[in-house]
Amino acid sequence: MGKLITSFGESRAEHAAMIAMHGNNWNGYELFHNDLFAEHNLNKYHLIDAEGKLITNGDDKQALVTNANGTVRHEDFLVIRDMVIEVRRRDLHAISDLREAGLSFTVAIGEQLVGFESVNEFQTAKQEMNPNSFDNNDTTFTETFVPNPITHSTFSVPWRQEGFNYKRSLALAESLRQVSERLEETTTNGNASVVVNFNDTNHGIFGYTNDPDRGTGTISDWTLEANRDKIINELIEQIGAMWNTQGGVKNDSVMVYVANDIWTILQKDYITGQVSESIAERIMKVSQVKGVKPLEKLASKQVVLVEMDRRTVELGVASDIIITPHTKTNIMKPQVMTTYAAMVHKIKSDSKGNTGIRHLTI
């Protein structure tokens, strides 16, 4: 027991392994666990690092997954958290980029619809040396809504494999992957199956590639070697079209998302036949571009330009990814686990029907 307590400051992997080795302490685990954290003045339902320091809500790792009011053991939660991070290391950028850009806000888990307001266009501002007439810009608010579904994946663990074993199972990794990919798919392509009727109006979830107000453009096939030299000029033209027809874009604001087959081409040298910067690096030199990344759920040969701004898109988050066990009454029954999240994005349009999303196809 003393050795286990002194291991607290070491790696959590060793900590978890030592707990697993002390079978005679397993029945008193809860009491021991409470005493251990009380000694270090910590709440066991808070996320801590290997040195026992509290990870705050502002930490990127904390934002990935939440221990649902302590529904899993602390050491289990740390291993699960690491698995979520590993899943997110894949090309699942749509959700994470919105959060990293500060384009998310908290909503209640009970809210089935998330509402947004838009305002009418005002008159042009005036300049006068001695103002004596004032416009009366009547403000007309228009509310739009988007459903906030629960994204979930459930699996079961045989009762004899409970404890620490379920964390290492492929079932957990698979459920995390399924939830993450469904969120990515919805952000990219929407979800026509989720519709909520409110005030006699059907509200659905549209994505970057099917929002009715998105801008559209035509490009050459960027996967062909013969078209490599066209990529930069065509991209600049499409960003120019966003400026001219979609309300303008700021410098360092546009994320360039490409399909996986295009991403392969963007890794090649910008100047054919010479060792130089890659095409992706050259794209980053366009003043309006904030970043260029593959988007796993984009269809082949497609590109999406997204202005990372609150006037274009926001993410309502009711629940981060959570892994929670179901209560069971028979010890010999399998332990059912559910991985779930509740978050939804909203693509916004101004009073003229313009939005900072542009979908490019050949």
C-alpha positions as CSV (number, residue, x, y, z in Angstrom):
1,M,0.0,0.0,0.0
2,G,2.8,2.4,0.9
3,K,4.6,1.7,-2.3
4,L,1.4,2.4,-4.2
5,I,1.0,5.8,-2.6
6,T,4.6,6.8,-3.3
7,S,4.1,5.9,-6.9
8,F,1.6,8.7,-7.3
9,G,4.2,11.1,-8.6
10,E,5.4,8.7,-11.2
11,S,3.9,7.8,-14.6
12,R,0.2,7.0,-14.6
13,A,0.9,3.8,-16.5
14,E,3.0,2.5,-13.6
15,H,0.4,3.7,-11.2
16,A,-2.4,1.9,-13.0
17,A,-0.3,-1.3,-13.3
18,M,0.5,-1.3,-9.6
19,I,-3.1,-1.0,-8.7
20,A,-4.0,-3.9,-10.9
21,M,-1.3,-6.0,-9.2
22,H,-2.7,-5.4,-5.8
23,G,-5.6,-7.9,-6.1
24,N,-6.1,-8.0,-2.4
25,N,-6.8,-4.3,-2.4
26,W,-9.3,-4.4,-5.2
27,N,-12.4,-4.8,-3.0
28,G,-11.4,-1.7,-1.1
29,Y,-10.4,0.2,-4.2
30,E,-13.0,3.0,-3.7
31,L,-11.9,3.7,-0.1
32,F,-8.2,3.5,-1.0
33,H,-8.8,5.8,-4.0
34,N,-10.5,8.4,-2.0
35,D,-7.8,8.4,0.7
36,L,-5.1,8.7,-1.9
37,F,-6.6,11.7,-3.6
38,A,-7.5,13.3,-0.2
39,E,-3.9,13.1,0.8
40,H,-2.9,15.2,-2.2
41,N,-5.9,17.5,-1.8
42,L,-7.3,16.5,-5.2
43,N,-10.7,15.7,-6.5
44,K,-10.6,12.2,-8.1
45,Y,-13.1,13.4,-10.7
46,H,-10.7,16.0,-12.0
47,L,-8.2,15.2,-14.7
48,I,-4.6,15.3,-13.5
49,D,-1.3,14.8,-15.2
50,A,1.5,12.3,-14.3
51,E,2.9,14.7,-11.7
52,G,-0.5,15.1,-10.0
53,K,-1.1,18.6,-11.3
54,L,-4.7,19.6,-12.2
55,I,-5.4,20.0,-15.9
56,T,-7.7,23.0,-16.3
57,N,-10.7,23.3,-18.6
58,G,-8.6,25.5,-20.9
59,D,-6.2,22.6,-21.6
60,D,-6.7,21.1,-25.1
61,K,-6.5,17.6,-23.7
62,Q,-9.3,18.3,-21.2
63,A,-11.5,19.5,-24.0
64,L,-11.3,16.2,-25.9
65,V,-13.1,13.9,-23.4
66,T,-14.9,14.3,-20.1
67,N,-15.3,11.9,-17.2
68,A,-19.0,12.0,-16.8
69,N,-19.2,12.9,-13.1
70,G,-16.8,10.2,-12.2
71,T,-18.6,7.3,-14.0
72,V,-15.3,5.6,-14.7
73,R,-12.3,5.2,-12.4
74,H,-9.7,7.9,-12.5
75,E,-6.9,5.7,-13.9
76,D,-9.3,4.2,-16.4
77,F,-10.3,7.7,-17.5
78,L,-6.6,8.7,-18.1
79,V,-6.1,5.7,-20.4
80,I,-9.4,6.4,-22.2
81,R,-8.4,10.1,-22.6
82,D,-5.2,9.0,-24.3
83,M,-7.1,6.7,-26.6
84,V,-9.4,9.6,-27.6
85,I,-6.3,11.8,-28.4
86,E,-4.9,9.0,-30.5
87,V,-8.2,8.7,-32.5
88,R,-8.2,12.5,-33.0
89,R,-4.6,12.3,-34.5
90,R,-6.2,11.0,-37.7
91,D,-7.3,13.5,-40.3
92,L,-10.4,14.5,-38.3
93,H,-10.0,18.3,-38.5
94,A,-13.5,19.8,-39.0
95,I,-14.6,19.7,-35.3
96,S,-11.1,20.3,-33.8
97,D,-10.4,23.3,-36.0
98,L,-13.6,25.0,-34.9
99,R,-12.7,24.6,-31.3
100,E,-9.1,25.7,-31.7
101,A,-10.3,28.8,-33.5
102,G,-12.5,29.7,-30.5
103,L,-15.7,29.1,-32.5
104,S,-17.5,27.0,-30.0
105,F,-20.0,27.8,-27.2
106,T,-21.7,25.8,-24.5
107,V,-25.4,24.7,-24.8
108,A,-27.5,22.6,-22.4
109,I,-27.7,18.8,-23.0
110,G,-31.5,19.2,-22.9
111,E,-31.6,21.6,-25.8
112,Q,-32.8,19.7,-28.9
113,L,-32.6,22.8,-31.0
114,V,-29.8,25.4,-31.0
115,G,-30.8,28.8,-32.1
116,F,-28.9,31.6,-33.9
117,E,-29.9,35.2,-34.7
118,S,-29.2,37.1,-37.9
119,V,-29.9,40.8,-38.4
120,N,-31.1,42.8,-41.4
121,E,-28.7,44.9,-43.5
122,F,-28.3,48.5,-42.2
123,Q,-28.0,51.7,-44.3
124,T,-24.6,52.9,-45.2
125,A,-22.9,54.9,-42.4
126,K,-22.7,58.7,-43.0
127,Q,-19.9,61.2,-42.4
128,E,-20.9,64.8,-41.5
129,M,-19.1,67.7,-39.9
130,N,-22.3,68.7,-38.1
131,P,-24.6,65.6,-37.9
132,N,-28.2,66.7,-37.7
133,S,-30.0,63.8,-39.3
134,F,-29.9,60.3,-38.0
135,D,-30.9,57.1,-39.7
136,N,-33.5,54.9,-38.1
137,N,-32.1,51.4,-38.8
138,D,-35.0,49.2,-37.7
139,T,-33.4,46.0,-36.5
140,T,-35.1,42.9,-37.6
141,F,-33.9,39.7,-36.0
142,T,-34.4,36.4,-37.8
143,E,-33.9,33.2,-35.8
144,T,-32.6,30.0,-37.4
145,F,-32.3,26.7,-35.6
146,V,-30.3,23.5,-36.0
147,P,-31.0,20.1,-34.3
148,N,-28.6,19.0,-31.6
149,P,-28.4,15.2,-31.8
150,I,-26.7,12.7,-29.6
151,T,-23.9,11.0,-31.4
152,H,-23.3,7.6,-29.8
153,S,-21.8,4.1,-30.1
154,T,-22.5,1.3,-27.6
155,F,-20.6,-1.9,-26.9
156,S,-20.5,-4.6,-24.2
157,V,-17.6,-6.2,-22.3
158,P,-17.9,-9.8,-20.9
159,W,-18.1,-9.7,-17.1
160,R,-14.9,-11.6,-16.7
161,Q,-13.0,-9.0,-18.7
162,E,-14.1,-6.0,-16.7
163,G,-11.7,-3.9,-14.7
164,F,-8.7,-2.6,-16.6
165,N,-9.2,-4.9,-19.6
166,Y,-12.0,-3.1,-21.3
167,K,-9.8,0.0,-21.8
168,R,-7.4,-2.0,-24.0
169,S,-10.1,-3.6,-26.1
170,L,-10.6,-2.8,-29.7
171,A,-14.2,-2.2,-28.9
172,L,-13.4,1.0,-27.0
173,A,-11.2,2.3,-29.8
174,E,-13.8,1.4,-32.4
175,S,-16.6,3.2,-30.5
176,L,-14.5,6.3,-30.1
177,R,-13.6,6.2,-33.8
178,Q,-17.2,5.8,-34.8
179,V,-18.4,8.8,-32.7
180,S,-15.5,11.0,-34.0
181,E,-16.1,10.0,-37.6
182,R,-19.8,10.6,-37.4
183,L,-19.2,14.1,-36.0
184,E,-16.7,14.7,-38.8
185,E,-19.1,13.4,-41.5
186,T,-21.9,15.7,-40.3
187,T,-19.8,18.8,-40.2
188,T,-18.5,18.1,-43.7
189,N,-21.7,16.7,-45.4
190,G,-24.6,17.3,-43.0
191,N,-27.1,14.7,-42.0
192,A,-30.4,14.6,-43.9
193,S,-31.8,12.0,-41.5
194,V,-31.9,14.4,-38.5
195,V,-34.8,16.8,-38.9
196,V,-36.8,18.6,-36.1
197,N,-40.0,20.5,-36.8
198,F,-40.5,23.7,-34.9
199,N,-43.1,26.4,-35.6
200,D,-44.2,24.4,-38.7
201,T,-40.7,24.6,-40.1
202,N,-38.4,21.6,-40.6
203,H,-34.9,22.3,-39.3
204,G,-32.0,20.0,-40.5
205,I,-28.3,19.8,-40.3
206,F,-26.3,21.1,-43.3
207,G,-22.6,20.6,-43.8
208,Y,-19.9,22.4,-45.7
209,T,-20.7,20.6,-49.0
210,N,-24.5,21.0,-49.0
211,D,-25.5,24.1,-47.2
212,P,-28.0,25.9,-49.5
213,D,-26.2,29.3,-49.1
214,R,-22.7,28.1,-49.6
215,G,-20.8,29.5,-52.6
216,T,-19.8,27.1,-55.3
217,G,-17.0,27.1,-57.8
218,T,-15.3,25.0,-60.5
219,I,-11.7,23.9,-60.6
220,S,-9.6,21.6,-62.7
221,D,-8.8,18.1,-61.5
222,W,-6.1,18.8,-58.9
223,T,-5.3,15.1,-58.6
224,L,-3.7,15.1,-62.1
225,E,0.0,15.8,-62.6
226,A,-0.8,17.9,-65.7
227,N,-2.9,20.4,-63.5
228,R,-0.4,20.9,-60.7
229,D,0.6,24.3,-62.0
230,K,-3.0,25.5,-62.0
231,I,-3.7,24.9,-58.3
232,I,-2.4,28.1,-56.8
233,N,-3.9,30.4,-59.5
234,E,-7.3,28.6,-59.3
235,L,-7.3,28.8,-55.5
236,I,-6.5,32.6,-55.6
237,E,-9.4,33.0,-58.1
238,Q,-11.8,31.2,-55.8
239,I,-10.8,33.2,-52.7
240,G,-11.3,36.3,-54.9
241,A,-14.8,35.1,-55.7
242,M,-15.5,34.8,-52.0
243,W,-14.5,38.4,-51.6
244,N,-16.6,39.6,-54.5
245,T,-19.8,37.5,-54.1
246,Q,-19.8,36.2,-50.5
247,G,-19.3,39.2,-48.4
248,G,-15.5,39.3,-48.4
249,V,-12.9,37.4,-46.3
250,K,-10.2,38.5,-43.9
251,N,-6.5,37.8,-44.2
252,D,-5.4,34.7,-42.4
253,S,-8.9,33.5,-42.0
254,V,-9.6,30.8,-44.7
255,M,-9.1,27.1,-44.0
256,V,-8.4,25.2,-47.2
257,Y,-9.8,21.6,-46.8
258,V,-9.0,19.1,-49.6
259,A,-10.0,15.5,-50.3
260,N,-7.4,12.9,-49.4
261,D,-6.5,12.3,-53.1
262,I,-5.7,16.0,-53.5
263,W,-3.7,16.1,-50.3
264,T,-1.3,13.5,-51.7
265,I,-0.6,15.9,-54.6
266,L,-0.2,18.9,-52.3
267,Q,2.8,17.2,-50.7
268,K,4.8,17.3,-53.9
269,D,7.3,20.0,-55.0
270,Y,5.7,23.3,-56.1
271,I,8.2,23.7,-58.9
272,T,8.0,20.5,-61.0
273,G,11.3,18.7,-61.3
274,Q,13.1,20.8,-58.7
275,V,13.6,20.4,-55.0
276,S,11.5,23.3,-53.5
277,E,8.7,24.0,-51.1
278,S,5.6,21.8,-51.4
279,I,2.4,23.0,-53.0
280,A,0.8,23.0,-49.5
281,E,3.6,25.3,-48.3
282,R,3.1,27.6,-51.3
283,I,-0.7,27.7,-50.5
284,M,0.1,28.9,-47.0
285,K,1.7,32.1,-48.6
286,V,-1.7,33.2,-49.9
287,S,-2.5,36.1,-47.5
288,Q,-6.1,35.0,-46.8
289,V,-5.2,31.3,-46.1
290,K,-5.1,30.3,-42.4
291,G,-4.2,26.6,-43.0
292,V,-4.5,23.8,-45.5
293,K,-5.5,20.3,-44.4
294,P,-7.0,17.1,-45.7
295,L,-10.7,16.5,-44.7
296,E,-11.3,12.8,-44.5
297,K,-15.0,12.9,-45.3
298,L,-14.7,15.1,-48.4
299,A,-15.5,13.2,-51.6
300,S,-12.7,12.6,-54.1
301,K,-11.4,15.7,-56.0
302,Q,-13.3,18.2,-53.9
303,V,-12.2,21.3,-52.0
304,V,-13.9,23.4,-49.3
305,L,-12.9,26.9,-48.3
306,V,-14.1,27.8,-44.8
307,E,-13.8,31.3,-43.3
308,M,-13.0,30.7,-39.6
309,D,-15.1,33.4,-38.2
310,R,-18.2,33.6,-36.0
311,R,-20.2,35.2,-38.8
312,T,-19.6,32.0,-40.8
313,V,-19.8,29.0,-38.5
314,E,-20.1,28.1,-34.8
315,L,-20.1,24.9,-32.8
316,G,-22.6,24.4,-30.0
317,V,-21.3,21.9,-27.5
318,A,-23.6,20.2,-25.0
319,S,-21.2,17.3,-24.2
320,D,-17.7,16.4,-25.2
321,I,-16.9,12.8,-26.0
322,I,-17.9,10.8,-22.9
323,I,-17.5,7.0,-22.1
324,T,-20.0,5.9,-19.5
325,P,-21.0,2.4,-18.2
326,H,-24.6,1.3,-17.9
327,T,-25.8,0.1,-14.5
328,K,-26.3,-3.7,-14.3
329,T,-28.1,-5.7,-11.7
330,N,-26.5,-9.1,-12.4
331,I,-22.8,-9.4,-11.9
332,M,-22.5,-12.1,-14.6
333,K,-24.1,-10.0,-17.3
334,P,-21.8,-8.2,-19.8
335,Q,-20.9,-4.6,-18.9
336,V,-22.5,-2.3,-21.5
337,M,-20.6,0.9,-22.3
338,T,-21.7,3.9,-24.4
339,T,-19.5,6.4,-26.0
340,Y,-21.4,9.6,-26.8
341,A,-21.2,13.3,-27.6
342,A,-23.7,16.1,-28.1
343,M,-22.4,18.9,-30.3
344,V,-23.5,20.4,-33.6
345,H,-22.2,23.1,-35.9
346,K,-24.2,25.9,-37.5
347,I,-23.3,27.5,-40.8
348,K,-24.5,31.1,-40.8
349,S,-25.8,33.3,-43.6
350,D,-26.2,37.1,-43.6
351,S,-29.4,38.9,-44.6
352,K,-28.4,38.7,-48.2
353,G,-27.9,34.9,-48.1
354,N,-24.1,35.1,-48.1
355,T,-21.9,32.8,-46.1
356,G,-18.1,32.3,-45.8
357,I,-18.2,28.7,-47.2
358,R,-17.2,27.9,-50.7
359,H,-17.4,24.4,-52.2
360,L,-15.2,23.6,-55.2
361,T,-15.7,20.7,-57.6
362,I,-14.3,19.8,-61.0
